């Protein structure tokens, strides 16, 4: 069933794009390629799984999933490499349907409840969400409108990475 997207009378204000996310099969191999080919790095590495990753949903259903990711700045935009580990997720779906590659763009949003309500009014649903520490994230089903998933997040702090590539 096709859902009709209702474009709002005024644009939803999200601010600047802070991140571009890519789904990968092998995080270590991907970091090495980006470092050796493009000089992008160093990469801060994190693993998120329950209980650190909590209140996780996929298409509105409560699920447990986990992922390992690496973050590096590429100019003013953060590049995120995501390797799904366990459980159902839109990362696993992306690998199965499209293979490795561009997955989402992201903006930091402080008024996240208002922004989620605005997307809901436009019939744009949350594909996947979760909470980590004092942060929360929501992947929105914006593919029918703009051709890519849009992620919004709110966070005050991020814990120290579990590892860095390349090692210092």
N, C-alpha and C positions, 0 to 999 in steps of 0.2 A: 504494500500500500504506500503510495507516494504522499508525503505530507507537504502541503503548500507552505512555503516560507513567507511570512508576512514581514516585509521590510518596514522598519520603524519610520515614523515621520521625521525624526532626527537621528543622526548616526549615534551608535553606542560608543561613548568615549572610553577608549582603553589606554591611551597613552602610547609611548613608544614601544616598538618591538624590542624585547630584551634578549630573546633567545630563539635559536633555530634548533629543532630537535630531529635527530636521525635515529632510526632503529637499525641495529646491527646484529649479526649472528654471533660474532666473537669480539668482545670488547677489547681485549688485549691486542689482537691483530689489527683492529680498526684504529686504535690509538697510535700504534706503530706506523701504520700507513700515513695517517694525517701528519704525524711528526716528521717522518722521513721524506715524504713527498712535498708537503706544503709548509713545514716548519711550525705547524699549529700545536701548541703545548706551552707549558706543561699542563697535564691533565690531572685534576683532582678526582679521585675515585671514591664512590659511595655504593653501598649495598643497602637496599631498602626492602624489608620484609616484616611481617607481623612479628612481634607486637609493636615495633617502631612505626611501621606503616599500619595505620588504623582507619576504621570507618571507610574501608575501600569498597567501591562499587564499580560495576561494569553494567551499563545500560539500566541503571536504577536498581540492580540487584546486588545485595551484599555478597562479596566474594573475597577470598584471600588470594593475593598474587604477590610476586616479588620481582625485583629487577636490580641489575647492577648498572651503574651509569658513570660516565666521566664527563667533566665540565672543563672547558677551556675558553678563554677569550680569543675571539678572532676580530680584532679591531674593537668597536664599541658593542658588539653583539656576542653573547655567549653561545658557544656551540655545545650541544649536549648529544652524547652518544649513549644509546639505551640498549642494553641486552636483556630481554626478558628471561627470567629464570624459571619460576614455577607458577602455576595457576593460570586461569583465563585472563586475558588482558587485550587491549586494543593493539598492544605491541606484537603479541603473538599473531593476531589477525593480520596485521600489516605484513609481517614476514611471510605468512602463508599466501596472502593475496597478491602482494606486490614485490616481495623480496626486500632486501636492504635498501635504505635510502630515506629521503625527506619524509618526515612524519608530521611535524607541527611547527607552528610559530607561537610565541608566547609573549604576554605582557603581564607586568606586575600591576595588580589592582588592589587598592585599599578598600574601596566601597564594594566589596565582592558580592554582597547580598543584592544590592541594587543592580549590579551588572548581570548577575544570574537571572533576576526577575525580568530585566529588559530582553535578554535572549529568550526566555520562556514565552514572553508576549509575542515574540517573532516566530514561535514554534520551533526554536532551535534547542534541542535537548542536550543534556550532559551525557557524553559517551562513557566517561570513566572519571573517577575522582578518588581522593584520599587525603589523609592528614599525616604529616610527619613533623614531629616536634611541635613548634608553635606555628607551623605553616599548613596551608591547605591548597590543593590544586584541583582544577576542573578542566577536562578536555571537552570542547564543545563540537557538536556535529555541524560544522560550518562548511563541510565539503560541497554540499549542493549549491551553496551560494558563492563561495570564494575559491573552491578547488582544493582546500587544505584544512586540516583540523586546526582550530585555534585553542590555545591553552591559556587560562588565566590562573594566577596564583597570588597568594598573600602570605608573607613570611617576614618575621622580624630578624631572626638569626638562622645561621646554618652551622651545623656541627663541623668539627675538623674532619678532613677527609681521612679515610682509612689507609689510603696509599696515594702516591703521586707517580705519574709516568711522564718523562723518564725520571728514574730516581736521581736525586741530587748528588 
